[in-house]
Amino acid sequence: MPKTLTRVLILAAAFTAAMVAGGCATVQPWQRGRLADTCMVFDADADQVAYMAHWQESREGSAGGNGVQSGGCGCK
């Protein structure tokens, strides 16, 4: 491989590692309440999302399975 390609790959790997390491943070138990607040949800219209979830649950006869990892059986 040419030296420039090797340097570019090393630089890209270092940049990626720095971005991944910079995203890690320890959250204290007393800080989790603020992070779990509804204003921290990235939905544009929370009422519309809640309505659509209710509509889908009523239509399918099941609840849950969205937003969290579950078995898909509808149990929470």
Backbone as XML, in Angstrom:
<?xml version="1.0"?>
<chain id="A" units="angstrom">
  <residue number="1" name="MET">
    <atom name="N" x="0.838" y="-1.187" z="0.000"/>
    <atom name="CA" x="0.000" y="0.000" z="0.000"/>
    <atom name="C" x="0.879" y="1.245" z="0.000"/>
  </residue>
  <residue number="2" name="PRO">
    <atom name="N" x="0.419" y="2.259" z="-0.656"/>
    <atom name="CA" x="1.173" y="3.516" z="-0.630"/>
    <atom name="C" x="1.153" y="4.125" z="0.771"/>
  </residue>
  <residue number="3" name="LYS">
    <atom name="N" x="2.172" y="4.916" z="1.047"/>
    <atom name="CA" x="2.297" y="5.532" z="2.372"/>
    <atom name="C" x="1.144" y="6.478" z="2.675"/>
  </residue>
  <residue number="4" name="THR">
    <atom name="N" x="0.651" y="7.192" z="1.673"/>
    <atom name="CA" x="-0.433" y="8.141" z="1.919"/>
    <atom name="C" x="-1.722" y="7.415" z="2.292"/>
  </residue>
  <residue number="5" name="LEU">
    <atom name="N" x="-1.987" y="6.282" z="1.655"/>
    <atom name="CA" x="-3.189" y="5.517" z="1.981"/>
    <atom name="C" x="-3.101" y="4.962" z="3.402"/>
  </residue>
  <residue number="6" name="THR">
    <atom name="N" x="-1.933" y="4.504" z="3.781"/>
    <atom name="CA" x="-1.727" y="4.001" z="5.133"/>
    <atom name="C" x="-1.938" y="5.108" z="6.153"/>
  </residue>
  <residue number="7" name="ARG">
    <atom name="N" x="-1.408" y="6.276" z="5.869"/>
    <atom name="CA" x="-1.577" y="7.403" z="6.786"/>
    <atom name="C" x="-3.042" y="7.806" z="6.897"/>
  </residue>
  <residue number="8" name="VAL">
    <atom name="N" x="-3.745" y="7.786" z="5.783"/>
    <atom name="CA" x="-5.160" y="8.148" z="5.795"/>
    <atom name="C" x="-5.954" y="7.132" z="6.618"/>
  </residue>
  <residue number="9" name="LEU">
    <atom name="N" x="-5.650" y="5.854" z="6.458"/>
    <atom name="CA" x="-6.349" y="4.821" z="7.221"/>
    <atom name="C" x="-6.056" y="4.937" z="8.717"/>
  </residue>
  <residue number="10" name="ILE">
    <atom name="N" x="-4.814" y="5.210" z="9.065"/>
    <atom name="CA" x="-4.455" y="5.377" z="10.475"/>
    <atom name="C" x="-5.155" y="6.605" z="11.051"/>
  </residue>
  <residue number="11" name="LEU">
    <atom name="N" x="-5.175" y="7.683" z="10.301"/>
    <atom name="CA" x="-5.849" y="8.893" z="10.753"/>
    <atom name="C" x="-7.347" y="8.667" z="10.910"/>
  </residue>
  <residue number="12" name="ALA">
    <atom name="N" x="-7.958" y="7.950" z="9.976"/>
    <atom name="CA" x="-9.395" y="7.654" z="10.070"/>
    <atom name="C" x="-9.690" y="6.778" z="11.282"/>
  </residue>
  <residue number="13" name="ALA">
    <atom name="N" x="-8.826" y="5.788" z="11.533"/>
    <atom name="CA" x="-9.019" y="4.918" z="12.692"/>
    <atom name="C" x="-8.857" y="5.697" z="13.990"/>
  </residue>
  <residue number="14" name="ALA">
    <atom name="N" x="-7.885" y="6.593" z="14.046"/>
    <atom name="CA" x="-7.679" y="7.395" z="15.251"/>
    <atom name="C" x="-8.854" y="8.347" z="15.477"/>
  </residue>
  <residue number="15" name="PHE">
    <atom name="N" x="-9.348" y="8.929" z="14.412"/>
    <atom name="CA" x="-10.498" y="9.828" z="14.519"/>
    <atom name="C" x="-11.737" y="9.075" z="15.000"/>
  </residue>
  <residue number="16" name="THR">
    <atom name="N" x="-11.968" y="7.902" z="14.447"/>
    <atom name="CA" x="-13.115" y="7.090" z="14.856"/>
    <atom name="C" x="-13.001" y="6.680" z="16.317"/>
  </residue>
  <residue number="17" name="ALA">
    <atom name="N" x="-11.809" y="6.278" z="16.729"/>
    <atom name="CA" x="-11.607" y="5.892" z="18.132"/>
    <atom name="C" x="-11.830" y="7.078" z="19.064"/>
  </residue>
  <residue number="18" name="ALA">
    <atom name="N" x="-11.393" y="8.255" z="18.657"/>
    <atom name="CA" x="-11.589" y="9.443" z="19.486"/>
    <atom name="C" x="-13.073" y="9.798" z="19.598"/>
  </residue>
  <residue number="19" name="MET">
    <atom name="N" x="-13.811" y="9.647" z="18.525"/>
    <atom name="CA" x="-15.239" y="9.955" z="18.552"/>
    <atom name="C" x="-15.989" y="8.942" z="19.417"/>
  </residue>
  <residue number="20" name="VAL">
    <atom name="N" x="-15.623" y="7.677" z="19.322"/>
    <atom name="CA" x="-16.296" y="6.655" z="20.116"/>
    <atom name="C" x="-15.972" y="6.839" z="21.599"/>
  </residue>
  <residue number="21" name="ALA">
    <atom name="N" x="-14.728" y="7.095" z="21.917"/>
    <atom name="CA" x="-14.331" y="7.272" z="23.311"/>
    <atom name="C" x="-14.931" y="8.549" z="23.899"/>
  </residue>
  <residue number="22" name="GLY">
    <atom name="N" x="-15.105" y="9.572" z="23.090"/>
    <atom name="CA" x="-15.687" y="10.821" z="23.574"/>
    <atom name="C" x="-17.175" y="10.718" z="23.846"/>
  </residue>
  <residue number="23" name="GLY">
    <atom name="N" x="-17.843" y="9.714" z="23.272"/>
    <atom name="CA" x="-19.274" y="9.545" z="23.472"/>
    <atom name="C" x="-19.626" y="8.781" z="24.730"/>
  </residue>
  <residue number="24" name="CYS">
    <atom name="N" x="-18.646" y="8.212" z="25.387"/>
    <atom name="CA" x="-18.894" y="7.440" z="26.610"/>
    <atom name="C" x="-18.965" y="8.375" z="27.807"/>
  </residue>
  <residue number="25" name="ALA">
    <atom name="N" x="-19.945" y="8.151" z="28.649"/>
    <atom name="CA" x="-20.081" y="8.967" z="29.854"/>
    <atom name="C" x="-20.713" y="8.124" z="30.949"/>
  </residue>
  <residue number="26" name="THR">
    <atom name="N" x="-20.305" y="8.367" z="32.159"/>
    <atom name="CA" x="-20.899" y="7.704" z="33.305"/>
    <atom name="C" x="-22.013" y="8.589" z="33.840"/>
  </residue>
  <residue number="27" name="VAL">
    <atom name="N" x="-23.195" y="8.009" z="33.949"/>
    <atom name="CA" x="-24.357" y="8.750" z="34.438"/>
    <atom name="C" x="-24.625" y="8.312" z="35.870"/>
  </residue>
  <residue number="28" name="GLN">
    <atom name="N" x="-24.652" y="9.267" z="36.754"/>
    <atom name="CA" x="-24.906" y="8.989" z="38.160"/>
    <atom name="C" x="-26.399" y="8.725" z="38.376"/>
  </residue>
  <residue number="29" name="PRO">
    <atom name="N" x="-26.753" y="7.964" z="39.410"/>
    <atom name="CA" x="-28.168" y="7.630" z="39.638"/>
    <atom name="C" x="-29.067" y="8.856" z="39.776"/>
  </residue>
  <residue number="30" name="TRP">
    <atom name="N" x="-28.593" y="9.916" z="40.387"/>
    <atom name="CA" x="-29.438" y="11.097" z="40.564"/>
    <atom name="C" x="-29.579" y="11.909" z="39.269"/>
  </residue>
  <residue number="31" name="GLN">
    <atom name="N" x="-28.773" y="11.617" z="38.259"/>
    <atom name="CA" x="-28.874" y="12.291" z="36.971"/>
    <atom name="C" x="-29.816" y="11.566" z="36.023"/>
  </residue>
  <residue number="32" name="ARG">
    <atom name="N" x="-30.128" y="10.340" z="36.299"/>
    <atom name="CA" x="-30.950" y="9.540" z="35.387"/>
    <atom name="C" x="-32.382" y="10.028" z="35.319"/>
  </residue>
  <residue number="33" name="GLY">
    <atom name="N" x="-32.866" y="10.646" z="36.382"/>
    <atom name="CA" x="-34.221" y="11.182" z="36.371"/>
    <atom name="C" x="-34.388" y="12.282" z="35.339"/>
  </residue>
  <residue number="34" name="ARG">
    <atom name="N" x="-33.403" y="13.131" z="35.220"/>
    <atom name="CA" x="-33.464" y="14.200" z="34.209"/>
    <atom name="C" x="-33.346" y="13.636" z="32.804"/>
  </residue>
  <residue number="35" name="LEU">
    <atom name="N" x="-32.500" y="12.635" z="32.615"/>
    <atom name="CA" x="-32.316" y="12.064" z="31.285"/>
    <atom name="C" x="-33.525" y="11.248" z="30.844"/>
  </residue>
  <residue number="36" name="ALA">
    <atom name="N" x="-34.342" y="10.773" z="31.789"/>
    <atom name="CA" x="-35.534" y="10.005" z="31.458"/>
    <atom name="C" x="-36.752" y="10.898" z="31.270"/>
  </residue>
  <residue number="37" name="ASP">
    <atom name="N" x="-36.599" y="12.207" z="31.358"/>
    <atom name="CA" x="-37.708" y="13.131" z="31.210"/>
    <atom name="C" x="-38.253" y="13.067" z="29.787"/>
  </residue>
  <residue number="38" name="THR">
    <atom name="N" x="-39.537" y="13.331" z="29.632"/>
    <atom name="CA" x="-40.163" y="13.249" z="28.309"/>
    <atom name="C" x="-39.624" y="14.285" z="27.335"/>
  </residue>
  <residue number="39" name="CYS">
    <atom name="N" x="-39.069" y="15.365" z="27.841"/>
    <atom name="CA" x="-38.532" y="16.375" z="26.930"/>
    <atom name="C" x="-37.237" y="15.899" z="26.272"/>
  </residue>
  <residue number="40" name="MET">
    <atom name="N" x="-36.661" y="14.804" z="26.751"/>
    <atom name="CA" x="-35.435" y="14.273" z="26.162"/>
    <atom name="C" x="-35.709" y="13.317" z="25.003"/>
  </residue>
  <residue number="41" name="VAL">
    <atom name="N" x="-36.979" y="13.057" z="24.694"/>
    <atom name="CA" x="-37.340" y="12.163" z="23.603"/>
    <atom name="C" x="-37.219" y="12.935" z="22.291"/>
  </residue>
  <residue number="42" name="PHE">
    <atom name="N" x="-36.699" y="12.277" z="21.274"/>
    <atom name="CA" x="-36.427" y="12.948" z="20.013"/>
    <atom name="C" x="-37.579" y="12.871" z="19.023"/>
  </residue>
  <residue number="43" name="ASP">
    <atom name="N" x="-38.799" y="12.732" z="19.494"/>
    <atom name="CA" x="-39.947" y="12.721" z="18.607"/>
    <atom name="C" x="-40.390" y="14.154" z="18.347"/>
  </residue>
  <residue number="44" name="ALA">
    <atom name="N" x="-40.739" y="14.432" z="17.106"/>
    <atom name="CA" x="-41.168" y="15.782" z="16.763"/>
    <atom name="C" x="-42.502" y="16.112" z="17.425"/>
  </residue>
  <residue number="45" name="ASP">
    <atom name="N" x="-43.412" y="15.157" z="17.449"/>
    <atom name="CA" x="-44.726" y="15.372" z="18.045"/>
    <atom name="C" x="-45.052" y="14.168" z="18.915"/>
  </residue>
  <residue number="46" name="ALA">
    <atom name="N" x="-44.838" y="14.293" z="20.203"/>
    <atom name="CA" x="-45.028" y="13.164" z="21.121"/>
    <atom name="C" x="-46.485" y="12.721" z="21.168"/>
  </residue>
  <residue number="47" name="ASP">
    <atom name="N" x="-47.422" y="13.661" z="21.060"/>
    <atom name="CA" x="-48.836" y="13.293" z="21.079"/>
    <atom name="C" x="-49.184" y="12.432" z="19.869"/>
  </residue>
  <residue number="48" name="GLN">
    <atom name="N" x="-48.657" y="12.772" z="18.714"/>
    <atom name="CA" x="-48.918" y="12.000" z="17.497"/>
    <atom name="C" x="-48.318" y="10.600" z="17.610"/>
  </residue>
  <residue number="49" name="VAL">
    <atom name="N" x="-47.129" y="10.492" z="18.173"/>
    <atom name="CA" x="-46.486" y="9.187" z="18.339"/>
    <atom name="C" x="-47.288" y="8.331" z="19.316"/>
  </residue>
  <residue number="50" name="ALA">
    <atom name="N" x="-47.759" y="8.927" z="20.412"/>
    <atom name="CA" x="-48.570" y="8.187" z="21.380"/>
    <atom name="C" x="-49.883" y="7.731" z="20.754"/>
  </residue>
  <residue number="51" name="TYR">
    <atom name="N" x="-50.496" y="8.596" z="19.942"/>
    <atom name="CA" x="-51.743" y="8.228" z="19.270"/>
    <atom name="C" x="-51.519" y="7.076" z="18.308"/>
  </residue>
  <residue number="52" name="MET">
    <atom name="N" x="-50.452" y="7.146" z="17.520"/>
    <atom name="CA" x="-50.172" y="6.088" z="16.550"/>
    <atom name="C" x="-49.857" y="4.765" z="17.247"/>
  </residue>
  <residue number="53" name="ALA">
    <atom name="N" x="-49.154" y="4.826" z="18.370"/>
    <atom name="CA" x="-48.870" y="3.602" z="19.127"/>
    <atom name="C" x="-50.166" y="3.008" z="19.666"/>
  </residue>
  <residue number="54" name="HIS">
    <atom name="N" x="-51.055" y="3.857" z="20.192"/>
    <atom name="CA" x="-52.346" y="3.386" z="20.698"/>
    <atom name="C" x="-53.177" y="2.802" z="19.560"/>
  </residue>
  <residue number="55" name="TRP">
    <atom name="N" x="-53.180" y="3.458" z="18.421"/>
    <atom name="CA" x="-53.941" y="2.983" z="17.265"/>
    <atom name="C" x="-53.436" y="1.619" z="16.818"/>
  </residue>
  <residue number="56" name="GLN">
    <atom name="N" x="-52.131" y="1.457" z="16.766"/>
    <atom name="CA" x="-51.566" y="0.181" z="16.332"/>
    <atom name="C" x="-51.848" y="-0.921" z="17.352"/>
  </residue>
  <residue number="57" name="GLU">
    <atom name="N" x="-51.752" y="-0.601" z="18.635"/>
    <atom name="CA" x="-52.049" y="-1.591" z="19.664"/>
    <atom name="C" x="-53.509" y="-2.021" z="19.599"/>
  </residue>
  <residue number="58" name="SER">
    <atom name="N" x="-54.406" y="-1.079" z="19.348"/>
    <atom name="CA" x="-55.823" y="-1.407" z="19.249"/>
    <atom name="C" x="-56.101" y="-2.238" z="18.002"/>
  </residue>
  <residue number="59" name="ARG">
    <atom name="N" x="-55.446" y="-1.921" z="16.921"/>
    <atom name="CA" x="-55.654" y="-2.619" z="15.658"/>
    <atom name="C" x="-55.133" y="-4.040" z="15.718"/>
  </residue>
  <residue number="60" name="GLU">
    <atom name="N" x="-53.935" y="-4.226" z="16.279"/>
    <atom name="CA" x="-53.316" y="-5.539" z="16.290"/>
    <atom name="C" x="-53.723" y="-6.377" z="17.500"/>
  </residue>
  <residue number="61" name="GLY">
    <atom name="N" x="-54.279" y="-5.754" z="18.517"/>
    <atom name="CA" x="-54.649" y="-6.493" z="19.704"/>
    <atom name="C" x="-53.454" y="-6.845" z="20.567"/>
  </residue>
  <residue number="62" name="SER">
    <atom name="N" x="-52.379" y="-6.102" z="20.426"/>
    <atom name="CA" x="-51.184" y="-6.346" z="21.236"/>
    <atom name="C" x="-50.609" y="-5.004" z="21.661"/>
  </residue>
  <residue number="63" name="ALA">
    <atom name="N" x="-49.746" y="-5.044" z="22.670"/>
    <atom name="CA" x="-49.134" y="-3.814" z="23.163"/>
    <atom name="C" x="-47.655" y="-4.045" z="23.354"/>
  </residue>
  <residue number="64" name="GLY">
    <atom name="N" x="-46.884" y="-2.972" z="23.230"/>
    <atom name="CA" x="-45.446" y="-3.042" z="23.480"/>
    <atom name="C" x="-44.677" y="-3.472" z="22.248"/>
  </residue>
  <residue number="65" name="GLY">
    <atom name="N" x="-43.417" y="-3.748" z="22.459"/>
    <atom name="CA" x="-42.559" y="-4.193" z="21.376"/>
    <atom name="C" x="-41.970" y="-3.065" z="20.558"/>
  </residue>
  <residue number="66" name="ASN">
    <atom name="N" x="-42.274" y="-1.827" z="20.878"/>
    <atom name="CA" x="-41.694" y="-0.722" z="20.137"/>
    <atom name="C" x="-40.861" y="0.136" z="21.085"/>
  </residue>
  <residue number="67" name="GLY">
    <atom name="N" x="-39.686" y="0.499" z="20.652"/>
    <atom name="CA" x="-38.835" y="1.348" z="21.463"/>
    <atom name="C" x="-37.942" y="0.586" z="22.416"/>
  </residue>
  <residue number="68" name="VAL">
    <atom name="N" x="-38.261" y="-0.653" z="22.655"/>
    <atom name="CA" x="-37.427" y="-1.498" z="23.510"/>
    <atom name="C" x="-37.243" y="-2.837" z="22.826"/>
  </residue>
  <residue number="69" name="GLN">
    <atom name="N" x="-36.251" y="-3.560" z="23.243"/>
    <atom name="CA" x="-36.045" y="-4.880" z="22.662"/>
    <atom name="C" x="-36.904" y="-5.882" z="23.415"/>
  </residue>
  <residue number="70" name="SER">
    <atom name="N" x="-37.728" y="-6.581" z="22.691"/>
    <atom name="CA" x="-38.578" y="-7.592" z="23.307"/>
    <atom name="C" x="-38.782" y="-8.716" z="22.326"/>
  </residue>
  <residue number="71" name="GLY">
    <atom name="N" x="-39.517" y="-9.683" z="22.738"/>
    <atom name="CA" x="-39.732" y="-10.865" z="21.904"/>
    <atom name="C" x="-40.764" y="-10.675" z="20.822"/>
  </residue>
  <residue number="72" name="GLY">
    <atom name="N" x="-41.494" y="-9.572" z="20.831"/>
    <atom name="CA" x="-42.518" y="-9.352" z="19.816"/>
    <atom name="C" x="-43.857" y="-9.974" z="20.157"/>
  </residue>
  <residue number="73" name="CYS">
    <atom name="N" x="-43.986" y="-10.538" z="21.358"/>
    <atom name="CA" x="-45.231" y="-11.193" z="21.734"/>
    <atom name="C" x="-46.258" y="-10.198" z="22.268"/>
  </residue>
  <residue number="74" name="GLY">
    <atom name="N" x="-45.871" y="-8.953" z="22.491"/>
    <atom name="CA" x="-46.790" y="-7.959" z="23.001"/>
    <atom name="C" x="-46.702" y="-7.766" z="24.495"/>
  </residue>
  <residue number="75" name="CYS">
    <atom name="N" x="-45.940" y="-8.598" z="25.177"/>
    <atom name="CA" x="-45.797" y="-8.435" z="26.620"/>
    <atom name="C" x="-44.754" y="-7.386" z="26.927"/>
  </residue>
  <residue number="76" name="LYS">
    <atom name="N" x="-44.904" y="-6.718" z="28.042"/>
    <atom name="CA" x="-43.985" y="-5.641" z="28.391"/>
    <atom name="C" x="-43.028" y="-6.077" z="29.467"/>
  </residue>
</chain>
